[in-house]
Amino acid sequence: MLKKCIDWLLPINCIVCGFTHNDFFCSDCLAELPWLKGYCYTCGTELPSETWAQQCGECLINPPPFERALILFSYRFPIPSLITQLKFQKKLRLAYPIGVLLAKKILEQYNAHNLTLPECIIPVPLHISRLRTRGYNQSVEIARPLKKLLDLPVDFLCVRRTRSTAPQSLLEIKDRQRNIKNVFQVTKPLPYRHVAILDDVITTAGTVSELAKVLKKAGVATIEVWCIARTELVRKG
């Protein structure tokens, strides 16, 4: 607790270049972040044009079990380092500025396209064993500034992970689908018709798709996916 207090009292340094600044990102580093400007508004796959108002060919033929994806960054420098520090090095301080950027992007896009915000945010849950080991769920931490800035509740208890799974990042496509299948379970009757799933990084969208299927079966009609970054799957061999 003392360490957390000291961290927040220290002068703010840019979390990318490290120079003392009046915000978490200096203007130069903020401008150079790998903003995802053109992508499929349904699944988040990066597209050549800088727009959020079109679908990729795959979603036109085989749409995912969620209606819309809003993704902040492409998974390029310095995003992998920031996500790694947040998830595995207990740099919880990074969750706030990352969450603030995501909230600003959400408000910008939703206002521009006259969209309605969801009723609540549902962070992708960790299995209890991983939660105990890590000590926190990074998606829940990112959700905290979203809750404040978007004035939305965060429900991190309505779904649980029923078993521990291998990290998706280590698996091929076919193994990812099998790894995550039937891993989520709703813990209570859901009063929501419109929700946003919050995750840190997606590649094949397998995890958020599996969670979306469970939420749809529980009565949720409209599901959006909010994510910090999208990375492309690197095939092995």
PAMIZA-915624 format. One record per residue: residue number from 1; residue in one letter; x negated, z, y negated of N, C-alpha, C in turn. Coordinates in Angstrom, 3 decimals, m for minus. Example, Ala and Ser with C-alpha at 12.3 -4.5 7.8 and 13.67 -1.06 7.14 Angstrom:
2
   resi   resn      neast        nup     nnorth     caeast       caup    canorth      ceast        cup     cnorth
      1      A    m13.190      7.800      5.690    m12.300      7.800      4.500    m13.200      7.800      3.300
      2      S    m12.850      7.080      2.250    m13.670      7.140      1.060    m12.900      7.870     m0.030
//
This chain:
237
   resi   resn      neast        nup     nnorth     caeast       caup    canorth      ceast        cup     cnorth
      1      M     m0.833      0.000      1.207      0.000      0.000      0.000     m0.871      0.000     m1.262
      2      L     m1.948      0.827     m1.259     m2.840      0.887     m2.415     m3.488     m0.465     m2.662
      3      K     m3.914     m1.126     m1.572     m4.550     m2.438     m1.715     m3.588     m3.445     m2.347
      4      K     m2.302     m3.405     m1.931     m1.309     m4.318     m2.498     m1.152     m4.083     m3.999
      5      C     m1.123     m2.796     m4.405     m0.981     m2.461     m5.823     m2.182     m2.955     m6.621
      6      I     m3.383     m2.768     m6.072     m4.600     m3.213     m6.755     m4.588     m4.725     m6.918
      7      D     m4.177     m5.446     m5.848     m4.118     m6.909     m5.902     m3.236     m7.389     m7.051
      8      W     m2.092     m6.739     m7.233     m1.163     m7.175     m8.268     m1.638     m6.780     m9.667
      9      L     m2.485     m5.742     m9.796     m2.960     m5.307    m11.102     m4.179     m6.090    m11.580
     10      L     m4.868     m6.752    m10.673     m6.052     m7.518    m11.038     m5.677     m8.717    m11.906
     11      P     m6.617     m9.207    m12.751     m6.342    m10.403    m13.560     m5.963    m11.582    m12.663
     12      I     m5.085    m12.441    m13.178     m4.643    m13.589    m12.392     m5.709    m14.671    m12.412
     13      N     m6.119    m15.114    m11.247     m7.017    m16.248    m11.109     m6.257    m17.402    m10.484
     14      C     m6.627    m18.613    m10.854     m6.053    m19.784    m10.196     m6.343    m19.680     m8.709
     15      I     m5.323    m19.818     m7.863     m5.511    m19.619     m6.426     m6.197    m20.806     m5.760
     16      V     m6.481    m21.860     m6.531     m7.207    m23.009     m5.984     m8.670    m22.973     m6.401
     17      C     m8.930    m22.953     m7.714    m10.320    m23.018     m8.188    m10.933    m21.643     m8.430
     18      G    m10.090    m20.612     m8.585    m10.598    m19.256     m8.727    m10.875    m18.803    m10.140
     19      F    m10.766    m19.693    m11.120    m11.046    m19.302    m12.495     m9.905    m18.450    m13.051
     20      T    m10.262    m17.483    m13.907     m9.252    m16.633    m14.531     m8.335    m17.482    m15.401
     21      H     m7.054    m17.252    m15.248     m6.067    m18.073    m15.943     m4.848    m17.210    m16.213
     22      N     m3.913    m17.731    m16.975     m2.704    m16.953    m17.262     m1.589    m17.236    m16.266
     23      D     m1.919    m17.951    m15.199     m0.928    m18.232    m14.167     m1.651    m18.394    m12.835
     24      F     m0.885    m18.557    m11.760     m1.493    m18.663    m10.434     m2.142    m20.020    m10.197
     25      F     m1.782    m21.017    m10.992     m2.422    m22.329    m10.927     m2.853    m22.720    m12.334
     26      C     m4.114    m23.144    m12.501     m4.513    m23.693    m13.787     m3.892    m25.082    m13.923
     27      S     m3.845    m25.605    m15.134     m3.165    m26.881    m15.373     m3.813    m28.026    m14.603
     28      D     m5.138    m28.006    m14.487     m5.829    m29.080    m13.772     m5.496    m29.058    m12.284
     29      C     m5.570    m27.882    m11.676     m5.292    m27.777    m10.238     m3.821    m28.054     m9.943
     30      L     m2.939    m27.615    m10.833     m1.511    m27.863    m10.639     m1.224    m29.358    m10.623
     31      A     m1.871    m30.085    m11.520     m1.659    m31.536    m11.590     m2.216    m32.255    m10.367
     32      E     m3.250    m31.687     m9.762     m3.906    m32.342     m8.632     m3.330    m31.946     m7.274
     33      L     m2.353    m31.068     m7.233     m1.751    m30.696     m5.952     m1.099    m31.915     m5.303
     34      P     m1.099    m31.993     m3.971     m0.584    m33.184     m3.273      0.942    m33.203     m3.202
     35      W      1.583    m33.298     m4.358      3.039    m33.315     m4.422      3.591    m34.458     m3.576
     36      L      4.589    m34.158     m2.781      5.230    m35.190     m1.958      6.321    m35.843     m2.810
     37      K      6.041    m37.031     m3.311      6.932    m37.660     m4.291      7.940    m38.608     m3.647
     38      G      7.534    m39.308     m2.622      8.434    m40.248     m1.981      8.615    m39.929     m0.514
     39      Y      9.831    m39.538     m0.134     10.067    m39.207      1.268     11.542    m39.320      1.598
     40      C     11.816    m39.464      2.886     13.192    m39.557      3.365     13.936    m38.279      3.009
     41      Y     15.074    m38.413      2.345     15.782    m37.207      1.914     16.462    m36.494      3.069
     42      T     16.506    m37.140      4.243     17.114    m36.487      5.398     16.096    m35.690      6.201
     43      C     14.978    m36.318      6.585     14.024    m35.631      7.463     12.722    m35.248      6.780
     44      G     12.437    m35.844      5.616     11.218    m35.498      4.904     10.014    m36.351      5.230
     45      T     10.172    m37.393      6.054      9.060    m38.284      6.357      8.602    m38.992      5.089
     46      E      7.289    m39.019      4.865      6.753    m39.622      3.650      7.009    m41.123      3.640
     47      L      7.442    m41.628      2.486      7.745    m43.047      2.308      6.902    m43.604      1.163
     48      P      6.707    m44.937      1.126      5.840    m45.529      0.099      6.340    m45.339     m1.329
     49      S      7.640    m45.439     m1.549      8.162    m45.356     m2.913      8.336    m43.905     m3.345
     50      E      8.216    m43.673     m4.645      8.303    m42.317     m5.180      9.754    m41.957     m5.491
     51      T     10.516    m41.718     m4.453     11.921    m41.376     m4.640     12.382    m40.462     m3.524
     52      W     13.464    m39.737     m3.796     14.056    m38.834     m2.808     15.463    m39.303     m2.463
     53      A     15.797    m40.533     m2.810     17.175    m41.006     m2.674     17.297    m42.110     m1.636
     54      Q     16.556    m42.014     m0.541     16.665    m43.007      0.506     16.364    m42.376      1.859
     55      Q     16.732    m43.081      2.929     16.496    m42.617      4.285     15.470    m43.497      4.977
     56      C     14.740    m42.910      5.913     13.836    m43.692      6.746     14.649    m44.387      7.841
     57      G     14.034    m45.360      8.508     14.731    m46.101      9.551     15.174    m45.229     10.708
     58      E     14.355    m44.253     11.076     14.684    m43.375     12.197     15.948    m42.567     11.913
     59      C     16.087    m42.071     10.698     17.268    m41.264     10.361     18.530    m42.114     10.261
     60      L     18.379    m43.388      9.901     19.533    m44.279      9.877     20.076    m44.508     11.283
     61      I     19.168    m44.541     12.271     19.564    m44.797     13.660     19.875    m43.503     14.404
     62      N     19.009    m42.509     14.213     19.113    m41.259     14.973     18.918    m40.066     14.037
     63      P     19.927    m39.717     13.257     19.767    m38.635     12.271     19.541    m37.283     12.931
     64      P     18.791    m36.404     12.280     18.536    m35.060     12.813     19.772    m34.176     12.663
     65      P     19.763    m32.979     13.242     20.928    m32.083     13.170     21.052    m31.335     11.846
     66      F     20.314    m31.759     10.845     20.471    m31.199      9.501     20.689    m32.351      8.523
     67      E     21.259    m32.025      7.366     21.698    m33.067      6.440     20.646    m33.502      5.421
     68      R     19.718    m32.627      5.109     18.812    m32.943      4.014     17.552    m32.105      4.128
     69      A     16.425    m32.690      3.726     15.160    m31.954      3.700     14.538    m32.066      2.317
     70      L     14.051    m30.950      1.817     13.321    m30.947      0.559     11.950    m30.343      0.827
     71      I     10.925    m31.147      0.611      9.560    m30.748      0.954      8.684    m30.849     m0.285
     72      L      7.866    m29.853     m0.486      7.089    m29.738     m1.719      5.810    m30.572     m1.698
     73      F      5.023    m30.450     m0.625      3.702    m31.068     m0.597      3.463    m31.886      0.667
     74      S      2.541    m32.824      0.544      1.904    m33.406      1.714      0.820    m32.423      2.157
     75      Y      0.553    m32.369      3.450     m0.364    m31.358      3.988     m1.816    m31.796      3.785
     76      R     m2.229    m31.830      2.525     m3.593    m32.195      2.159     m4.162    m31.122      1.229
     77      F     m5.474    m31.178      1.011     m6.161    m30.182      0.190     m5.405    m29.949     m1.115
     78      P     m5.249    m28.665     m1.477     m5.725    m27.425     m0.848     m4.661    m26.721     m0.001
     79      I     m3.588    m27.426      0.332     m2.448    m26.796      0.999     m2.801    m26.184      2.358
     80      P     m3.556    m26.884      3.240     m3.897    m26.250      4.526     m4.598    m24.906      4.363
     81      S     m5.510    m24.819      3.399     m6.223    m23.563      3.171     m5.284    m22.470      2.675
     82      L     m4.391    m22.807      1.756     m3.459    m21.808      1.218     m2.510    m21.302      2.298
     83      I     m1.996    m22.212      3.125     m1.084    m21.820      4.200     m1.805    m20.958      5.229
     84      T     m3.037    m21.335      5.571     m3.822    m20.559      6.536     m4.085    m19.150      6.017
     85      Q     m4.450    m19.038      4.751     m4.692    m17.717      4.163     m3.431    m16.860      4.179
     86      L     m2.306    m17.479      3.872     m1.044    m16.744      3.851     m0.641    m16.293      5.247
     87      K     m0.750    m17.189      6.223     m0.253    m16.897      7.571     m1.186    m16.009      8.380
     88      F     m2.478    m16.266      8.280     m3.409    m15.641      9.216     m4.422    m14.691      8.589
     89      Q     m4.519    m14.688      7.266     m5.503    m13.831      6.602     m4.850    m12.783      5.701
     90      K     m3.533    m12.610      5.885     m2.783    m11.566      5.175     m2.866    m11.686      3.653
     91      K     m3.007    m12.901      3.153     m3.005    m13.115      1.701     m1.556    m13.279      1.221
     92      L     m0.802    m12.176      1.294      0.616    m12.215      0.940      0.833    m12.575     m0.526
     93      R     m0.170    m12.357     m1.327     m0.065    m12.663     m2.760      0.208    m14.145     m3.004
     94      L     m0.177    m14.994     m2.039      0.018    m16.431     m2.201      1.477    m16.842     m2.044
     95      A      2.271    m16.021     m1.379      3.670    m16.386     m1.117      4.454    m16.539     m2.416
     96      Y      4.167    m15.697     m3.394      4.941    m15.738     m4.642      4.743    m17.043     m5.414
     97      P      3.497    m17.435     m5.758      3.351    m18.686     m6.519      3.818    m19.913     m5.748
     98      I      3.617    m19.925     m4.429      4.096    m21.052     m3.628      5.621    m21.099     m3.648
     99      G      6.241    m19.940     m3.506      7.699    m19.870     m3.547      8.259    m20.275     m4.898
    100      V      7.569    m19.906     m5.969      8.016    m20.276     m7.316      8.005    m21.795     m7.488
    101      L      6.937    m22.443     m7.017      6.870    m23.904     m7.116      7.996    m24.560     m6.327
    102      L      8.277    m24.019     m5.145      9.362    m24.576     m4.334     10.707    m24.385     m5.035
    103      A     10.935    m23.224     m5.610     12.194    m22.961     m6.319     12.377    m23.921     m7.493
    104      K     11.311    m24.161     m8.236     11.391    m25.091     m9.367     11.719    m26.503     m8.891
    105      K     11.109    m26.907     m7.780     11.377    m28.237     m7.225     12.826    m28.346     m6.761
    106      I     13.324    m27.303     m6.124     14.716    m27.294     m5.659     15.672    m27.452     m6.840
    107      L     15.472    m26.666     m7.886     16.347    m26.744     m9.053     16.271    m28.121     m9.710
    108      E     15.074    m28.664     m9.788     14.887    m29.990    m10.389     15.658    m31.058     m9.618
    109      Q     15.508    m31.060     m8.292     16.152    m32.087     m7.472     17.663    m31.895     m7.406
    110      Y     18.099    m30.666     m7.269     19.531    m30.413     m7.138     20.266    m30.711     m8.442
    111      N     19.647    m30.415     m9.558     20.258    m30.751    m10.844     20.273    m32.263    m11.070
    112      A     19.180    m32.926    m10.701     19.084    m34.373    m10.906     20.098    m35.139    m10.067
    113      H     20.392    m34.638     m8.865     21.300    m35.336     m7.953     22.669    m34.664     m7.857
    114      N     22.911    m33.692     m8.735     24.209    m33.012     m8.792     24.603    m32.425     m7.432
    115      L     23.670    m31.723     m6.816     23.899    m31.131     m5.499     24.273    m29.655     m5.629
    116      T     24.972    m29.161     m4.634     25.375    m27.755     m4.598     24.387    m26.950     m3.768
    117      L     23.935    m25.835     m4.296     23.030    m24.969     m3.549     23.751    m24.364     m2.347
    118      P     23.005    m24.048     m1.291     23.616    m23.420     m0.112     24.058    m21.989     m0.400
    119      E     24.761    m21.424      0.571     25.247    m20.049      0.425     24.152    m19.027      0.685
    120      C     23.186    m19.384      1.514     22.095    m18.447      1.803     20.891    m19.194      2.349
    121      I     19.772    m18.489      2.375     18.519    m19.004      2.926     18.256    m18.299      4.253
    122      I     17.920    m19.075      5.277     17.582    m18.507      6.584     16.138    m18.879      6.919
    123      P     15.181    m17.959      6.772     13.801    m18.247      7.156     13.693    m18.431      8.673
    124      V     12.847    m19.339      9.107     12.619    m19.520     10.541     12.050    m18.220     11.104
    125      P     12.705    m17.625     12.103     12.235    m16.325     12.609     11.002    m16.449     13.502
    126      L     10.201    m15.413     13.513      9.103    m15.275     14.471      9.587    m14.454     15.658
    127      H      8.946    m14.645     16.800      9.231    m13.753     17.927      8.699    m12.361     17.586
    128      I      9.335    m11.348     18.108      8.980     m9.972     17.768      7.523     m9.664     18.079
    129      S      6.973    m10.257     19.136      5.572     m9.991     19.486      4.628    m10.552     18.431
    130      R      4.930    m11.755     17.933      4.088    m12.343     16.890      4.285    m11.620     15.565
    131      L      5.496    m11.185     15.303      5.765    m10.438     14.075      4.991     m9.124     14.063
    132      R      4.930     m8.452     15.209      4.177     m7.199     15.296      2.688     m7.446     15.118
    133      T      2.187     m8.532     15.686      0.762     m8.843     15.577      0.379     m9.202     14.143
    134      R      1.189    m10.068     13.528      0.888    m10.538     12.173      1.265     m9.507     11.124
    135      G      2.356     m8.800     11.368      2.807     m7.785     10.427      3.844     m8.263      9.434
    136      Y      4.108     m9.549      9.398      5.069    m10.119      8.456      5.395    m11.550      8.885
    137      N      6.498    m12.057      8.357      6.884    m13.449      8.561      6.629    m14.189      7.254
    138      Q      5.722    m15.148      7.270      5.349    m15.846      6.035      6.538    m16.548      5.382
    139      S      7.483    m17.035      6.178      8.657    m17.701      5.601      9.552    m16.707      4.864
    140      V      9.638    m15.491      5.367     10.393    m14.448      4.671      9.722    m14.117      3.340
    141      E      8.392    m14.063      3.339      7.666    m13.758      2.100      7.873    m14.859      1.061
    142      I      7.852    m16.114      1.501      8.087    m17.235      0.584      9.515    m17.202      0.053
    143      A     10.434    m16.695      0.877     11.848    m16.646      0.476     12.113    m15.647     m0.647
    144      R     11.250    m14.666     m0.824     11.509    m13.617     m1.824     11.642    m14.179     m3.245
    145      P     10.689    m14.995     m3.725     10.890    m15.565     m5.066     12.056    m16.543     m5.125
    146      L     12.354    m17.229     m4.010     13.514    m18.123     m3.994     14.799    m17.331     m4.202
    147      K     14.878    m16.185     m3.547     16.054    m15.321     m3.696     16.282    m14.960     m5.158
    148      K     15.203    m14.622     m5.841     15.309    m14.195     m7.235     15.602    m15.364     m8.165
    149      L     14.864    m16.448     m8.016     14.970    m17.556     m8.962     16.208    m18.417     m8.738
    150      L     16.667    m18.502     m7.489     17.854    m19.306     m7.185     19.114    m18.460     m7.084
    151      D     18.938    m17.144     m7.130     20.059    m16.206     m7.011     20.824    m16.441     m5.705
    152      L     20.061    m16.500     m4.605     20.640    m16.727     m3.285     20.248    m15.593     m2.340
    153      P     21.147    m15.168     m1.469     20.773    m14.170     m0.464     19.864    m14.773      0.599
    154      V     19.053    m13.932      1.202     18.190    m14.328      2.319     18.637    m13.551      3.549
    155      D     19.010    m14.267      4.594     19.455    m13.623      5.833     18.410    m13.877      6.917
    156      F     17.541    m12.897      7.145     16.485    m13.054      8.148     16.803    m12.305      9.441
    157      L     18.041    m11.832      9.556     18.439    m11.112     10.767     19.531    m11.830     11.554
    158      C     20.043    m12.943     11.042     21.177    m13.603     11.700     20.761    m14.435     12.905
    159      V     19.469    m14.730     13.022     18.959    m15.506     14.159     17.690    m14.840     14.667
    160      R     17.521    m14.827     15.976     16.283    m14.289     16.537     15.637    m15.310     17.467
    161      R     14.352    m15.110     17.669     13.593    m15.947     18.600     13.583    m15.222     19.940
    162      T     14.097    m15.862     20.981     14.323    m15.170     22.245     13.078    m15.041     23.107
    163      R     12.074    m15.854     22.847     10.846    m15.760     23.637      9.655    m16.197     22.791
    164      S      8.486    m15.739     23.201      7.258    m16.135     22.525      6.872    m17.537     22.981
    165      T      6.458    m18.374     22.054      6.093    m19.749     22.377      4.683    m20.053     21.894
    166      A      4.089    m21.075     22.476      2.782    m21.529     22.017      2.920    m22.122     20.620
    167      P      1.890    m22.025     19.779      1.958    m22.640     18.451      2.239    m24.137     18.556
    168      Q      3.233    m24.611     17.819      3.610    m26.022     17.867      2.453    m26.933     17.472
    169      S      1.590    m26.469     16.583      0.496    m27.298     16.079     m0.504    m27.691     17.158
    170      L     m0.492    m26.983     18.283     m1.444    m27.265     19.360     m0.891    m28.228     20.403
    171      L      0.354    m28.671     20.245      1.029    m29.418     21.301      1.344    m30.853     20.897
    172      E      1.481    m31.729     21.921      1.942    m33.095     21.719      3.455    m33.103     21.542
    173      I      4.022    m34.261     21.168      5.452    m34.344     20.866      6.307    m33.867     22.026
    174      K      6.080    m34.410     23.218      6.925    m34.052     24.370      6.814    m32.571     24.699
    175      D      5.633    m32.013     24.518      5.430    m30.592     24.801      6.047    m29.717     23.711
    176      R      6.052    m30.194     22.477      6.666    m29.450     21.378      8.163    m29.294     21.612
    177      Q      8.804    m30.361     22.039     10.252    m30.317     22.270     10.594    m29.328     23.373
    178      R      9.822    m29.349     24.444     10.063    m28.431     25.557      9.725    m26.997     25.158
    179      N      8.694    m26.830     24.379      8.225    m25.510     23.966      9.274    m24.752     23.154
    180      I     10.013    m25.487     22.325     10.931    m24.844     21.384     12.385    m24.868     21.855
    181      K     12.664    m25.553     22.951     14.048    m25.726     23.406     14.693    m24.380     23.755
    182      N     15.902    m24.166     23.241     16.702    m22.963     23.517     15.987    m21.659     23.151
    183      V     15.159    m21.699     22.119     14.375    m20.516     21.769     15.072    m19.632     20.726
    184      F     16.110    m20.159     20.060     16.796    m19.397     19.015     18.172    m18.934     19.479
    185      Q     18.573    m17.783     18.972     19.875    m17.220     19.320     20.477    m16.545     18.084
    186      V     21.731    m16.883     17.791     22.446    m16.241     16.691     22.789    m14.812     17.092
    187      T     22.590    m13.871     16.181     22.760    m12.449     16.510     24.095    m11.864     16.066
    188      K     24.858    m12.642     15.288     26.125    m12.119     14.764     26.993    m13.297     14.340
    189      P     28.291    m13.089     14.176     29.142    m14.158     13.633     28.660    m14.547     12.233
    190      L     28.560    m15.841     11.985     28.043    m16.302     10.701     29.180    m16.648      9.744
    191      P     29.152    m16.090      8.533     30.197    m16.384      7.549     29.902    m17.630      6.719
    192      Y     28.757    m18.283      6.993     28.292    m19.370      6.136     28.786    m20.732      6.620
    193      R     29.034    m21.622      5.652     29.329    m23.022      5.941     28.189    m23.931      5.502
    194      H     27.319    m23.410      4.636     26.249    m24.226      4.057     25.013    m23.344      3.896
    195      V     23.930    m23.674      4.603     22.722    m22.851      4.563     21.488    m23.728      4.387
    196      A     20.393    m23.082      4.018     19.085    m23.734      3.966     18.143    m23.012      4.913
    197      I     17.536    m23.755      5.823     16.479    m23.227      6.683     15.170    m23.321      5.907
    198      L     14.397    m22.247      5.893     13.121    m22.233      5.182     11.974    m22.127      6.177
    199      D     11.031    m23.072      6.082      9.844    m23.054      6.938      8.623    m23.343      6.073
    200      D      7.447    m23.023      6.593      6.238    m23.267      5.811      5.739    m24.699      5.977
    201      V      5.556    m25.148      7.226      5.035    m26.489      7.501      5.844    m27.119      8.625
    202      I      6.193    m28.390      8.477      6.818    m29.120      9.577      6.022    m30.387      9.863
    203      T      6.054    m30.802     11.127      5.402    m32.041     11.546      6.436    m32.968     12.173
    204      T      6.930    m32.601     13.341      7.981    m33.390     13.986      9.368    m32.876     13.633
    205      A      9.435    m31.761     12.930     10.701    m31.086     12.593     11.399    m30.547     13.830
    206      G     10.656    m30.359     14.914     11.249    m29.854     16.150     11.801    m28.447     16.016
    207      T     11.064    m27.569     15.363     11.502    m26.176     15.224     12.761    m26.075     14.374
    208      V     12.746    m26.713     13.204     13.916    m26.626     12.327     15.116    m27.355     12.932
    209      S     14.858    m28.403     13.710     15.960    m29.114     14.375     16.613    m28.234     15.428
    210      E     15.803    m27.534     16.200     16.350    m26.648     17.232     17.146    m25.509     16.596
    211      L     16.629    m24.961     15.510     17.352    m23.908     14.804     18.648    m24.450     14.204
    212      A     18.596    m25.656     13.664     19.794    m26.264     13.080     20.883    m26.471     14.126
    213      K     20.501    m26.880     15.330     21.482    m27.065     16.408     22.212    m25.753     16.709
    214      V     21.456    m24.676     16.764     22.046    m23.364     17.052     23.002    m22.951     15.935
    215      L     22.595    m23.185     14.695     23.443    m22.827     13.558     24.712    m23.675     13.515
    216      K     24.586    m24.953     13.863     25.772    m25.820     13.903     26.758    m25.325     14.960
    217      K     26.248    m24.940     16.121     27.117    m24.422     17.181     27.809    m23.127     16.757
    218      A     27.164    m22.394     15.849     27.736    m21.132     15.367     28.717    m21.335     14.216
    219      G     28.939    m22.595     13.826     29.957    m22.874     12.827     29.475    m23.309     11.460
    220      V     28.154    m23.386     11.262     27.634    m23.846      9.973     27.846    m25.359      9.873
    221      A     28.422    m25.811      8.786     28.764    m27.229      8.650     27.640    m28.058      8.037
    222      T     26.958    m27.502      7.049     25.924    m28.246      6.321     24.623    m27.456      6.331
    223      I     23.561    m28.119      6.772     22.257    m27.455      6.876     21.205    m28.271      6.145
    224      E     20.459    m27.603      5.297     19.335    m28.220      4.616     18.051    m27.557      5.089
    225      V     16.956    m28.269      4.947     15.649    m27.731      5.309     14.777    m27.728      4.064
    226      W     14.275    m26.560      3.715     13.330    m26.427      2.615     11.976    m26.053      3.207
    227      C     10.950    m26.760      2.779      9.642    m26.576      3.415      8.528    m26.746      2.386
    228      I      7.447    m26.023      2.598      6.304    m26.124      1.693      5.560    m27.439      1.885
    229      A      5.311    m27.822      3.124      4.512    m29.033      3.353      4.914    m29.729      4.641
    230      R      4.690    m31.033      4.647      4.897    m31.827      5.859      3.571    m32.460      6.232
    231      T      3.206    m32.334      7.502      1.988    m32.947      8.001      2.345    m33.972      9.054
    232      E      1.469    m34.925      9.255      1.692    m35.937     10.281      1.063    m35.475     11.586
    233      L      1.722    m35.798     12.698      1.221    m35.404     14.011     m0.029    m36.191     14.354
    234      V     m1.101    m35.484     14.714     m2.326    m36.121     15.184     m2.266    m36.189     16.696
    235      R     m2.182    m37.394     17.229     m2.072    m37.558     18.675     m3.427    m37.351     19.343
    236      K     m3.408    m36.648     20.459     m4.646    m36.352     21.178     m4.967    m37.480     22.148
    237      G     m6.257    m37.673     22.349     m6.671    m38.704     23.292     m6.652    m40.069     22.667
//
